Amino acid sequence: MSKFRQLSLAGIKTNSIKSRKSKVSPKDFAKVVDPANAHVTGFIDSLPRILVAEELRSLVRDIVNSRRKGKPVIIMIGAHVVKVGLAPILIDLIKRDVVTHLAMNSAAAIHDVETAMWGQTSEDVAANILDGKFGMSKETGDFINRALVKACTETNEGYGEALAKKLLALKARHRTVSILASCYQARVPVTVHAAIGTDIVHQQPTMDGAATGEMSFRDFKVLANSVKDLRNGGVVLNIGSAVILPEVFLKTLTVARNLGFKAQRFSTANFDMIRHYRPQMNVVERPTLGHGRGYNFTGHHEIMIPLLAAMIKSHYNKA
């Protein structure tokens, strides 16, 4: 015999499932796609209307509605977004007037420049670091560092604008897949946010810390100018930046609010392969506290971002 008494369930009151509130029914289930008649809209409609799939639809609606109201859609990217080949997807959204500002860390700018100029990027770090050759590509350092010094002393341009103009002036062979060049051509602000000492161009003789800092600071103010318009609509997407851009965004937001701009009631979303502290706090939660909505999507960029873009375009096509 057990020493422990068990509570009797004999007096439990039950109720009918027909009157119970439930969250899922077959109408919400995924639909089977027929490969013989496959099309993007059909695939998107086949996704279940449950949890993250439905949240992704909600984010898409926020993006589309924001642009229809003339509100900003700001995309912030880390370097991995460029490395996995997503430039054409983002450039298409830029050309369609979906994206109103694109911010990147300086590693992303390096990959963009290397791809546009020489058709290759993402060196083999493990192979090259053994003998001190990692990050010593002369052409990359010369292009970026000299462009920054020249623009810093001769113009009031920022980091992103200076690189974009140089790519176009030199008619970079692969400029059609350059996010920097495409933004400039579309008159969409493109900003680069550097942390000195984190990138390969910082370890080369042409590096000028004063110019790099000044150019990045100018771009901080350009981004703040876009952030100030996040009011009663607007969306900020952080794609693959774990530290730099979440921190920069939070500071531009507080600058805008400190100056009296009512940057509130907008949406934010973080896309990354794993969840990090800063994007969660500085993009998803804190900026939308008390208003707006923050989303978090976990998955590989090379799958999630083409899906997001397809859903945005499908939404426009249905309208």
N, C-alpha and C positions, 0 to 999 in steps of 0.2 A: 504494500500500500504506500502511496506517495505521502510524504510529510507535508506537502504543500497543497492548499485548497485551491480549487478552480472555480471561477465565477460562472454561475449558470447563465446560459443564453436563452433559456426558455421564455423569458418575458420580453424578449426583443420585439420591437414594433417594426415591421417592414412596410414598404410602399411600392407602388408600381413603377417599373422602368418607363412606362408610357408617360408618367407625370414628372419623372426625374429630369433635371436639367443636365444635358450632356453636351460635350464640346465637339464630338466627331460623329459623322454619319457618312454613308457611302457616297453622297454627293461631293464630299470633300476629298475623296480618294484620288490617287493618281490615275491617269488614263493611259491605256496602252497605245503607243504610237505605231502606225502602220508604215513600215519602211518604204513600201511601194508608193505611198502618197505623203511622204515626210516633207514638212516645211517648218520653218523656224517658229512661226506663230502657233502652229499645231503642237509643237514640242513644248513651248512655254505654257500653253493652256493645259497640257497634260500633267504638269507638275501638281502635286497635291496642294490643297488649300489649307495647309496645316503648318504650324510652327514656323521654321525659318523660311520655307518657300513662300508662305503668305507674308512674312515680314519683308522679304525681298520685293514682292509685289507692292507693298506699302511704300517702301523706299522709292521705287520707280515712280509711283504716283506723286510722291513728294518732289522728286526731281522735275518731272514733266510739268506739274502745276506751278512750281517755282519759276520755271523759264517762261511759262505762259503769262505769269504776272510780272515778268521782267526782273525777277530776283536772282541773286548770284547762285551759281553752282561752282564751288571751288573744289578742285581735286588736288590733293597732296600725295606725292609718290616717293617711295624709296627706290634705291638703285635696282633692286631685284625686279621691279616692274619692267624696266627697260631690258634687263638681261634675259628675261624669259620671252621677249619678243612681242610685247604688248603695245609698242609705239603706234602701229597702224590702227589699232582699236581706239586709242585715245585721240589720235589725230582725226579720225572720222567724226568723233563726238565734238571735237573742236570746230571742225568745218561745218557741222550741222548746228552750231550755235547752242549746243547743250552745255558746254564748259565755258565759263566766263573768266576763270583764272586757273592757272596750273602752277603749283609750287613743287619744287623738288629739292632734295638734299644735293650736295655737290658731287657725291658719287654717281648719282643718276645723271648729272650733267656730263660727267666724264664719259660714261657709257654712251650717251647721246652723241657727244662730239666724236668719239672714236668711230662709232658706227657711221655717222654722216660723212666723215672725212676719209676713212680708210677701210670701211666695210668690215670691221672686226672689232670685238671688245671682249671683256671678261677673261683676262689672262689667267694662266694656270699658276695660282699663288704657291701651291705646294712645291711645284717644280722650280719656280724662280726664286723663292725666298732662301733656298739653301746656300746660294753664293752671293746674296745681296743684290740680285738683279730685279727683284720684285718692285714694280711701280716705277721703274726707271726709264720708261719709254719717253725718249727725248721729244718726239713730235707732240705727244699729248701735253706734256708740261709746258713746252714752248707756246703752243697754241693758246691754252687757257690762261696761263700766267701773264703772257705778254698782252693778250686781249684785255685783261683786267687792268693792268697798269696803264695802258693807253687810254682806255675809256675813263678810268678814274681821274686822270690828269687833264683830259681834253673835253669831257662831256659830263652831263649829269645823269647818264644812264646807270642802270643797275646791272648786276651780275648776269642775269638771264638775258636781258636785252643785248648786252655787249657780245655775248657768245653767239646769239642768234644772228645778229647783224654780220658778224665775221664769217659765219658759215655761208650766209647768202652772198656776201661780197666775193668770197672765194669760189662760189658755185660748187660747194661740196658735192661730190659725186652722188652720194646717197642722201641728199638733203630732203628728199620727199618722205623719208622715214624718220626725220629728225623732229622731235617734239618741240625743241627750242625754235627751230626755223619755222615750223608750221604755226606755232602760236604767234610769232611775230608777224607772219604774213596775214594771219587772220585778225590781227590787232587784239589778240587776247593776251593780257599780262602773263608773263612767264617769269617766275622768280626762283633764284637759287639761294639756298640757306646753308652756309658753310660752318663747320666746326673746325677751326684751324688745328691741324695735326692729325686729322682723320683720313685724309685722302692722299693719293699717290703724288699729285702735283705739288703738295706741300713739302715734299722731301727733296725737291730738285733745286738747282742753283737759280732758276728763274723766278722762284717763289718770292713774292713781296707781301709780307704780312699786313702791312698798312693798307695796300690796295685791296687785298682780299677781304679784309675786315670792313673797309669802307663800302665796297661794292655789295657785300652781303647785307650791310646795314641799310643801304638804300633799298634793297629788295624787301627787307623787313617792313619798311614804311610803305612800299607798294602793296604788299600783302595786307597791311593794316587798312589801307584805303579800300580794298575790296571787302574786307571783313566788316567794316563799318556799315555796309548796306544789308547785312543779314538781319532783316526786321520784318516780322509778319510773313515769313517765307524765306526760302533760301536753303541750300544744302551744302554741307562740307563733308567730303569723303577723304579719309586717310587710308591709303593703300600701301601697306608694306613699310611704313616708317615707324620704328619702335620707340624712338626717343626724340630725334631732332625736330621733326615737324609737329608732333603733338605739343612739345614745349613751345615752339615758335607760335603755333596757332593760339595757345592759351594766352600768351603775352600780347599778341596783336588784338585779341578779343578784349582784354582788360584795358589796353590803350584806347580802343574805340569807345568803350563804355566810360572810361575816365574823362574822355573829351566830350561826353554828352550824347553820343550816338546810342540810340535804343536798340542795340543789337541783341534782340530776343525773339523767341518764338520761331525758331528755325530747326532744321533737322541735321543730325550728324550721323556718320556711319564709319565704322572701322572694318577694313578687310585685311586679314592676315592669316598665315598658316597656323599660328598659335596665338593665344591671347596674352598680351603684355600689360603691365600695370599702367604705364603712361598713356597709351592710346585709350584704354578703358576709362581712366579718370579724366584725362585732359581733352579727349575728343567726345567720347560717348556720354559721360555722366556730368561733369562739372559745367560745361558750356550750356547744357540744356536744363540745368537744375531749376525746377519750378515752372518750366515752360518747355515747349518743343519736345523733341523725341530723339533718342539716341539708339542706334542699331549696332549690333556686332555680328559679323559674319566670319566664320572660320573655314578656311579652305585655300587651296592653291590658287594663286593669282591667274595662272595660265588657263584655268577653268572658270573661275568665278567672274573675272572681269569681262571676258567675251560674253558670258551669259548675261551679266548686268547690261552691257551695251545692247545686246540683241533684244532684251526686254524693253529697254527704253525706246528703241526704234520701232518695235512692234506696237508699243502703246501709242506712239505718234501716228502710225499707219492706221490704227483702228479709229482714231478720232475723225 
